[in-house]
Amino acid sequence: MMSDYDVIIVGGGISGLLSALTLSRHGKSVLVLEKERIVGGNCNSYMVDGFQVDTGPHAITHLKEGPLRRLMDEYFTYMPVFVDYGHYYVRTEHGLTKIPSNLKEFATFDVLPRKDRFLLSQTLTKALTLKAFGMIEDKSVYDFLPKGLSKDALDFVDAIAPFLSGKSMKETSVNRVLYGSSFARDSVSENIFEEERQDDTSYASLITDRISKYQLMTILSSFSRLATNKVSYAQAYPRGGLKTLLNAVLFSMPGNVMIKTNESVKKILTSEEKASGVATETDSYFAENIIYSGFVKSLPSLISLPSDYTEKLSRIDQTLSLTIWLGLSEKMKEFDYTGSEVWFKGGAYWAMPISNYDPCIAPKGKQLVGFTFVINEDRNIEDEKKKAFDLIIRAVPGIENRIEMTHLQVTIPEKAAVTINGFFAGPRSPIPNLYLVGTDTDNRSMGVTRAGYSVLELLRAMKEDGKL
């Protein structure tokens, strides 16, 4: 069977587009099929009544030496401009308080009672010690917390957990909090295209040496960060909004990539028990390799898979979020900051005044703020919206008198939530020549950064399989 392309990518979200860019730079002819009329998925911006909203608030993390930095340096020909993200805060009746990022700051975090701060500091030290020496169990945050915490402290921890994992503290692992809050570091995939070793050093001694050095660095780094950690380290927001990051990917795309929108894939085709192409409502396309970047949970509807693998896919957890964008008639002193606030007593949200990064995002003299809430899919959406608005007005009294634009988004922010019993698929499927990419194939970090990790793992797998 003749192939039309080297690679077909199902889905034109940021994971699919980054995969297309990288593979095309390695000489592959690539077809991207996207079911919507536009590409980008959750990495996008659009206009609403003169305000430019993103598809949910975003912070791009690990920009100094993480996966997106590696991909940009290696494959982009057009670079977006990034603005330092700022800090994370909680809001009280007295204003904003910066979330502590080390033990010294925790000692003065008077949002919580002194006893709670002492207990939580002890717990964090214990968790980092166990983590540094490879002794920590994958316990839930709730099970790891000390006894005797106040309701406010428990509410605070339970408010932070969903923004690190997508779920409550009873479903979030301690490891996730350590990595998501930057007290521990996610590793970046090794450079899979570096030259092969030229000397005669044995692989065993080389690996042992690297592991011992890495373990020592990890231990020292963990304890150093306990004293000096900066949560906002290497985080940024793209000037001009998320669409500038999306446009940088599209502008960097070489001519051997074809993107077709309004093309919904209905079936992944096989030949001799290998993936060989895809069928849409109107056409069929064939390629040597197929990369699926849609929701892996939906993969069984497109191709027959082994029953044990299908069962694993059913364990993928997901989170539903509600974002409320508010266009304000004037700038408010309550939002005179860059970064985000994540808690007000009695409720959790992730608020971000994105027009503070670039005034062009809002009309002159006005302000745009996004509030994201993790909502319960079992409850009535209208009730969830009312509860969210009530919390916003309680947290920022008077804001209701300055709202001139309201725009709501209900989305699944990550294709998989990072829970204790949840499943992540990895880059290889059980079907030869069918690969997977996206935020349900890699659990490191969040958002665009996690998409970047997944693309690096895809490249690694294809290189190991002799496809690159």
MARGU-698136 format. One line per field, with one value per residue (C-alpha): residue number from 0; chain; x, y negated, z negated. Coordinates in steps of 0.2 Angstrom, whole numbers, always signed. Each point is the difference from the previous one (the first is absolute). Layout:
BEGIN
resi <- c(NUM | ...)
chain <- c(A | ...)
east <- c(X | ...)
north <- c(Y | ...)
up <- c(Z | ...)
***
This chain:
BEGIN
resi <- c(0 | 1 | 2 | 3 | 4 | 5 | 6 | 7 | 8 | 9 | 10 | 11 | 12 | 13 | 14 | 15 | 16 | 17 | 18 | 19 | 20 | 21 | 22 | 23 | 24 | 25 | 26 | 27 | 28 | 29 | 30 | 31 | 32 | 33 | 34 | 35 | 36 | 37 | 38 | 39 | 40 | 41 | 42 | 43 | 44 | 45 | 46 | 47 | 48 | 49 | 50 | 51 | 52 | 53 | 54 | 55 | 56 | 57 | 58 | 59 | 60 | 61 | 62 | 63 | 64 | 65 | 66 | 67 | 68 | 69 | 70 | 71 | 72 | 73 | 74 | 75 | 76 | 77 | 78 | 79 | 80 | 81 | 82 | 83 | 84 | 85 | 86 | 87 | 88 | 89 | 90 | 91 | 92 | 93 | 94 | 95 | 96 | 97 | 98 | 99 | 100 | 101 | 102 | 103 | 104 | 105 | 106 | 107 | 108 | 109 | 110 | 111 | 112 | 113 | 114 | 115 | 116 | 117 | 118 | 119 | 120 | 121 | 122 | 123 | 124 | 125 | 126 | 127 | 128 | 129 | 130 | 131 | 132 | 133 | 134 | 135 | 136 | 137 | 138 | 139 | 140 | 141 | 142 | 143 | 144 | 145 | 146 | 147 | 148 | 149 | 150 | 151 | 152 | 153 | 154 | 155 | 156 | 157 | 158 | 159 | 160 | 161 | 162 | 163 | 164 | 165 | 166 | 167 | 168 | 169 | 170 | 171 | 172 | 173 | 174 | 175 | 176 | 177 | 178 | 179 | 180 | 181 | 182 | 183 | 184 | 185 | 186 | 187 | 188 | 189 | 190 | 191 | 192 | 193 | 194 | 195 | 196 | 197 | 198 | 199 | 200 | 201 | 202 | 203 | 204 | 205 | 206 | 207 | 208 | 209 | 210 | 211 | 212 | 213 | 214 | 215 | 216 | 217 | 218 | 219 | 220 | 221 | 222 | 223 | 224 | 225 | 226 | 227 | 228 | 229 | 230 | 231 | 232 | 233 | 234 | 235 | 236 | 237 | 238 | 239 | 240 | 241 | 242 | 243 | 244 | 245 | 246 | 247 | 248 | 249 | 250 | 251 | 252 | 253 | 254 | 255 | 256 | 257 | 258 | 259 | 260 | 261 | 262 | 263 | 264 | 265 | 266 | 267 | 268 | 269 | 270 | 271 | 272 | 273 | 274 | 275 | 276 | 277 | 278 | 279 | 280 | 281 | 282 | 283 | 284 | 285 | 286 | 287 | 288 | 289 | 290 | 291 | 292 | 293 | 294 | 295 | 296 | 297 | 298 | 299 | 300 | 301 | 302 | 303 | 304 | 305 | 306 | 307 | 308 | 309 | 310 | 311 | 312 | 313 | 314 | 315 | 316 | 317 | 318 | 319 | 320 | 321 | 322 | 323 | 324 | 325 | 326 | 327 | 328 | 329 | 330 | 331 | 332 | 333 | 334 | 335 | 336 | 337 | 338 | 339 | 340 | 341 | 342 | 343 | 344 | 345 | 346 | 347 | 348 | 349 | 350 | 351 | 352 | 353 | 354 | 355 | 356 | 357 | 358 | 359 | 360 | 361 | 362 | 363 | 364 | 365 | 366 | 367 | 368 | 369 | 370 | 371 | 372 | 373 | 374 | 375 | 376 | 377 | 378 | 379 | 380 | 381 | 382 | 383 | 384 | 385 | 386 | 387 | 388 | 389 | 390 | 391 | 392 | 393 | 394 | 395 | 396 | 397 | 398 | 399 | 400 | 401 | 402 | 403 | 404 | 405 | 406 | 407 | 408 | 409 | 410 | 411 | 412 | 413 | 414 | 415 | 416 | 417 | 418 | 419 | 420 | 421 | 422 | 423 | 424 | 425 | 426 | 427 | 428 | 429 | 430 | 431 | 432 | 433 | 434 | 435 | 436 | 437 | 438 | 439 | 440 | 441 | 442 | 443 | 444 | 445 | 446 | 447 | 448 | 449 | 450 | 451 | 452 | 453 | 454 | 455 | 456 | 457 | 458 | 459 | 460 | 461 | 462 | 463 | 464 | 465 | 466 | 467)
chain <- c(A | A | A | A | A | A | A | A | A | A | A | A | A | A | A | A | A | A | A | A | A | A | A | A | A | A | A | A | A | A | A | A | A | A | A | A | A | A | A | A | A | A | A | A | A | A | A | A | A | A | A | A | A | A | A | A | A | A | A | A | A | A | A | A | A | A | A | A | A | A | A | A | A | A | A | A | A | A | A | A | A | A | A | A | A | A | A | A | A | A | A | A | A | A | A | A | A | A | A | A | A | A | A | A | A | A | A | A | A | A | A | A | A | A | A | A | A | A | A | A | A | A | A | A | A | A | A | A | A | A | A | A | A | A | A | A | A | A | A | A | A | A | A | A | A | A | A | A | A | A | A | A | A | A | A | A | A | A | A | A | A | A | A | A | A | A | A | A | A | A | A | A | A | A | A | A | A | A | A | A | A | A | A | A | A | A | A | A | A | A | A | A | A | A | A | A | A | A | A | A | A | A | A | A | A | A | A | A | A | A | A | A | A | A | A | A | A | A | A | A | A | A | A | A | A | A | A | A | A | A | A | A | A | A | A | A | A | A | A | A | A | A | A | A | A | A | A | A | A | A | A | A | A | A | A | A | A | A | A | A | A | A | A | A | A | A | A | A | A | A | A | A | A | A | A | A | A | A | A | A | A | A | A | A | A | A | A | A | A | A | A | A | A | A | A | A | A | A | A | A | A | A | A | A | A | A | A | A | A | A | A | A | A | A | A | A | A | A | A | A | A | A | A | A | A | A | A | A | A | A | A | A | A | A | A | A | A | A | A | A | A | A | A | A | A | A | A | A | A | A | A | A | A | A | A | A | A | A | A | A | A | A | A | A | A | A | A | A | A | A | A | A | A | A | A | A | A | A | A | A | A | A | A | A | A | A | A | A | A | A | A | A | A | A | A | A | A | A | A | A | A | A | A | A | A | A | A | A | A | A | A | A | A | A | A | A | A | A | A | A | A | A | A | A | A | A | A | A | A | A | A | A | A | A | A | A | A | A | A | A | A | A | A | A | A | A | A | A | A | A | A | A | A | A | A | A | A | A | A | A | A | A | A | A | A | A | A | A)
east <- c(+0 | +7 | +1 | -6 | +11 | +14 | -11 | -19 | -4 | -18 | -4 | +7 | +1 | +17 | +7 | -4 | +7 | +16 | +1 | -2 | +13 | +13 | -3 | +0 | +17 | +6 | -5 | -17 | -15 | -14 | -19 | -9 | -19 | -10 | -19 | -3 | +1 | +15 | +16 | +8 | -13 | +2 | +15 | -9 | -7 | -15 | -10 | -15 | -7 | +17 | +8 | +12 | -3 | +11 | -8 | +2 | +14 | +17 | +18 | +14 | +11 | +18 | +5 | +18 | +5 | -16 | -8 | -7 | +17 | +8 | -13 | +1 | +19 | +1 | -15 | -8 | +5 | -11 | +1 | -14 | +4 | -3 | -4 | +5 | -15 | +0 | -5 | -14 | -11 | -15 | -13 | -7 | -11 | +16 | +7 | +12 | +13 | +14 | +0 | +15 | +13 | +13 | -1 | +6 | -15 | -12 | +5 | -8 | -15 | -13 | -15 | +1 | +2 | +17 | -3 | -5 | +15 | +11 | -8 | +0 | +18 | +5 | -10 | +8 | +18 | -5 | -7 | +16 | +11 | -8 | -1 | +18 | +5 | -12 | -11 | -16 | -16 | -13 | -12 | -14 | +3 | -14 | +7 | +17 | -6 | +3 | -15 | -6 | -1 | -14 | -14 | +8 | +16 | -8 | -11 | +16 | +9 | -16 | +0 | +18 | -2 | -12 | +12 | +14 | -9 | -18 | -7 | -2 | +13 | -7 | +4 | +16 | +17 | +13 | +12 | -11 | +0 | +19 | +2 | -14 | +5 | +18 | +8 | +5 | +5 | -7 | +14 | +1 | +3 | +18 | +5 | -5 | +9 | +17 | +14 | +4 | +13 | +18 | +10 | +2 | -9 | -11 | -19 | -1 | +13 | -7 | -17 | +5 | +11 | -15 | -12 | +11 | +3 | -18 | -5 | +12 | -6 | -18 | +3 | +10 | -13 | -15 | +7 | +7 | -17 | -8 | +9 | +1 | -14 | -8 | -17 | +0 | +17 | +1 | -19 | -7 | -14 | +1 | -2 | -15 | -9 | +0 | -3 | +18 | +7 | -12 | +6 | +18 | -3 | -10 | +13 | +14 | -8 | +9 | -8 | -1 | -14 | -18 | -14 | -18 | -14 | -18 | +7 | -7 | +9 | -13 | +11 | +19 | +4 | +11 | +9 | +9 | -4 | +9 | -8 | +1 | -12 | -16 | -17 | -11 | -18 | +6 | +17 | +14 | +18 | +15 | +17 | +14 | -4 | -15 | +1 | -16 | -1 | -18 | -8 | +8 | -15 | -9 | +12 | -10 | -14 | +13 | +9 | -1 | +12 | +5 | -13 | +13 | +6 | -18 | -3 | +15 | -6 | -17 | +10 | +5 | -6 | -6 | -5 | -13 | +3 | -10 | +9 | -8 | +8 | -5 | +3 | +1 | -4 | +15 | +15 | -2 | +13 | -5 | +8 | +16 | +11 | +7 | -2 | -15 | -10 | -6 | -11 | -12 | -6 | -15 | +4 | +14 | +3 | +14 | -1 | +12 | -1 | +7 | -1 | +13 | +13 | -5 | -12 | -5 | -10 | -13 | -7 | +10 | -3 | -9 | +5 | -3 | +0 | -3 | -6 | +1 | -10 | +1 | -18 | -10 | -6 | -14 | -8 | -10 | +11 | -11 | +2 | +19 | +0 | -10 | +11 | +15 | -7 | -5 | +18 | +7 | -11 | +4 | +19 | +0 | -15 | -5 | +6 | -18 | -1 | +14 | -4 | -4 | +4 | -3 | +6 | -1 | +10 | -3 | +14 | +11 | +16 | +11 | -4 | +5 | +0 | +15 | -8 | +6 | -9 | -2 | +9 | +12 | +2 | +18 | +5 | -2 | -17 | -1 | -3 | +17 | +2 | -13 | +7 | -8 | +4 | -8 | -4 | -7 | +16 | +12 | -4 | +14 | -5 | -16 | -7 | +12 | +15 | -7 | -4 | +18 | +6 | -12 | +8 | +17 | -5 | -8 | +16 | +10 | -12 | +1 | +19 | +1 | -12 | +11 | -13 | +11)
north <- c(+0 | -17 | -13 | -18 | -7 | +6 | -5 | -4 | -9 | +1 | -16 | -18 | -5 | -6 | +17 | +5 | -16 | +2 | +18 | -6 | -13 | +11 | +15 | -11 | -8 | +18 | +1 | +9 | -5 | -3 | -2 | -7 | +3 | -11 | +2 | -18 | -15 | -7 | +9 | -3 | +8 | -8 | -10 | -14 | -17 | -9 | -17 | -3 | -18 | -8 | +11 | +14 | +16 | +16 | +17 | +0 | -9 | +7 | -1 | +8 | +8 | +7 | -12 | -2 | +18 | +10 | +9 | -15 | -9 | +15 | +1 | -19 | +0 | +15 | -2 | -18 | -13 | -13 | -3 | -7 | -13 | +5 | -11 | +6 | +8 | -7 | +8 | +11 | -8 | +3 | -13 | -5 | -14 | -10 | +2 | +12 | +11 | +8 | +19 | +6 | +9 | +4 | +3 | -18 | -7 | +13 | -6 | -17 | +7 | -7 | +6 | +16 | +1 | +2 | +18 | +5 | -8 | +9 | +17 | -3 | -5 | +16 | +10 | -9 | +3 | +19 | +2 | -8 | +10 | +16 | -5 | -5 | +18 | +9 | +6 | -9 | +10 | -5 | -6 | -12 | -17 | +2 | +16 | -8 | -15 | -1 | +1 | -15 | -13 | -13 | +0 | -15 | +9 | +15 | -11 | -9 | +17 | +6 | -16 | +2 | +18 | -2 | -12 | +12 | +16 | -4 | +9 | -2 | +3 | +18 | +4 | -10 | +8 | -8 | +2 | -10 | -15 | +1 | -1 | -11 | -13 | +0 | +7 | +15 | -1 | +10 | +7 | -5 | +14 | +2 | -6 | +14 | -6 | -2 | +9 | +18 | +3 | +0 | +7 | +17 | -4 | +14 | -4 | +7 | -11 | -15 | +2 | +4 | -16 | -11 | +8 | -4 | -18 | -2 | +6 | -11 | -15 | +4 | +1 | -16 | -9 | +6 | -7 | -16 | -3 | +3 | -16 | -11 | +7 | -12 | +7 | -12 | +7 | +0 | -3 | -12 | -6 | -3 | -18 | -3 | +16 | +18 | -3 | -6 | +16 | +9 | -11 | +3 | +18 | -2 | -13 | +12 | +14 | +5 | +4 | +18 | -1 | -1 | -5 | +4 | -7 | +6 | +18 | +12 | +17 | +14 | +15 | +4 | +13 | +15 | +11 | +16 | -4 | -17 | -17 | -6 | -15 | -9 | -2 | -16 | -3 | -4 | +8 | +12 | -5 | +12 | -1 | +10 | -6 | -7 | -11 | -3 | -16 | +0 | +6 | +18 | +5 | -1 | +10 | +17 | -8 | -2 | +16 | +18 | +1 | +14 | +1 | -2 | -17 | -6 | +4 | -11 | -14 | +0 | -5 | -17 | -13 | -17 | -16 | -13 | -18 | -16 | -16 | -17 | -14 | -17 | -16 | -14 | -18 | -7 | +7 | +6 | -2 | +18 | +7 | -11 | +15 | +13 | +18 | +8 | +2 | +18 | -1 | -11 | +7 | +12 | +3 | +4 | -9 | -4 | -19 | -9 | -18 | +4 | -18 | -5 | +10 | -9 | -15 | +4 | +15 | -12 | -17 | -15 | -4 | +17 | +16 | +19 | +13 | +18 | +11 | +19 | +13 | +18 | +5 | +16 | +8 | +9 | -17 | -12 | -12 | -15 | +4 | +1 | -17 | -8 | +7 | -7 | -17 | -1 | +4 | -13 | -14 | +6 | +0 | -17 | -11 | -13 | +10 | +2 | -19 | +0 | +15 | -4 | +16 | +18 | +15 | +18 | +16 | +18 | +11 | +15 | -9 | +15 | +16 | +10 | -5 | +5 | +11 | +14 | +14 | -9 | +7 | -9 | +9 | -4 | -3 | +18 | +9 | +19 | -2 | -1 | -17 | -8 | -13 | -11 | -18 | -13 | -4 | +17 | +9 | -9 | -6 | -12 | -19 | -7 | -8 | -4 | +5 | +18 | +0 | -4 | +15 | +11 | -5 | +3 | +18 | +3 | -5 | +11 | +15 | -2 | -2 | +17 | +8 | -5 | -12 | -15)
up <- c(+0 | +5 | -14 | +4 | -15 | -12 | -15 | -2 | -17 | -6 | -9 | +2 | -18 | -6 | -3 | +18 | +7 | -10 | +6 | +18 | -1 | -8 | +12 | +15 | -5 | +0 | +19 | -2 | +10 | -12 | +1 | -14 | -1 | -12 | -2 | -5 | +11 | -8 | -7 | -17 | -12 | -18 | +6 | +8 | -1 | +7 | -1 | -11 | +1 | +2 | -13 | +5 | -10 | -1 | -1 | -19 | -10 | +3 | -7 | +10 | -12 | +1 | +13 | -5 | +4 | +2 | +15 | +8 | -1 | +8 | +14 | +4 | +0 | +11 | +12 | +0 | +13 | -8 | -19 | -10 | -13 | -18 | -15 | -18 | -8 | -17 | -16 | -7 | -14 | -11 | -3 | -17 | -6 | -2 | +18 | +8 | -9 | +10 | -2 | -9 | +11 | -14 | -19 | -4 | +9 | -8 | -17 | +4 | +10 | -12 | +11 | -10 | -19 | -7 | -6 | +18 | +8 | -12 | +4 | +19 | -1 | -9 | +13 | +15 | -7 | -3 | +17 | +8 | -10 | +5 | +18 | +1 | -7 | +11 | -15 | +3 | +3 | +12 | -13 | +2 | -7 | -12 | -7 | -2 | -9 | -19 | -12 | -9 | +15 | -1 | +13 | +9 | +2 | +7 | +12 | +5 | +5 | +8 | +10 | +6 | +5 | +15 | +9 | -2 | +5 | +5 | -15 | -19 | -13 | -3 | +18 | +2 | -4 | -11 | +15 | +11 | -13 | -2 | +19 | +4 | -13 | +7 | -16 | +10 | +18 | +15 | +11 | +18 | +12 | +5 | +17 | +11 | +15 | -8 | +8 | -5 | -13 | +8 | -14 | -7 | -17 | -5 | +0 | -18 | -7 | +10 | -7 | -18 | +1 | +6 | -12 | -15 | +5 | +4 | -17 | -9 | +10 | -3 | -19 | -1 | +12 | -11 | -16 | +8 | +7 | -17 | -5 | +15 | +12 | +12 | +6 | +15 | +6 | +19 | +2 | +13 | +10 | +19 | +4 | +11 | -7 | +3 | +18 | +2 | -6 | +12 | +14 | -3 | +2 | +16 | +7 | -3 | +9 | +16 | +17 | -2 | -13 | +6 | -12 | +4 | -11 | -1 | +3 | -14 | +0 | -2 | +1 | -1 | +13 | -1 | +12 | -5 | -19 | +2 | +0 | +18 | +2 | -5 | +7 | -1 | +5 | +18 | +3 | -6 | -2 | -2 | -9 | -6 | -18 | -9 | -15 | -10 | -10 | -5 | -16 | -2 | -10 | +17 | +9 | -1 | +10 | +15 | +0 | -8 | -15 | -12 | -14 | -14 | +8 | +2 | -18 | -4 | +11 | -10 | -16 | +8 | -12 | +7 | -8 | +6 | -2 | +1 | +5 | -2 | +9 | -6 | +10 | -13 | +5 | -10 | -8 | -18 | -14 | -5 | +16 | +0 | +2 | +12 | -4 | -7 | -16 | -4 | -16 | -10 | -17 | +4 | +18 | +13 | +17 | +11 | +5 | +12 | +6 | +17 | +7 | -13 | +11 | +16 | +0 | +18 | -7 | -7 | +7 | -6 | -19 | -2 | -8 | +4 | -14 | +2 | -14 | +1 | -11 | -1 | +1 | -4 | +17 | -10 | -5 | +10 | +10 | -4 | -19 | +2 | +9 | -13 | -14 | +10 | +2 | -18 | -5 | +11 | -7 | -17 | +3 | +9 | -6 | +13 | +15 | +6 | +3 | +12 | +11 | +18 | +8 | -6 | +9 | -6 | +6 | -6 | +5 | -5 | -3 | +0 | +10 | -17 | -18 | -10 | -13 | -11 | +10 | +16 | +16 | +13 | +16 | +5 | +18 | +7 | +3 | +1 | +19 | +10 | +9 | -11 | -12 | -13 | -5 | -12 | -18 | -3 | +5 | -12 | -18 | -3 | -2 | +7 | +16 | +14 | -10 | -2 | +19 | +2 | -11 | +10 | +17 | -6 | -6 | +17 | +9 | -12 | +3 | +19 | +0 | -10 | +12 | +15 | +7 | -1)
***
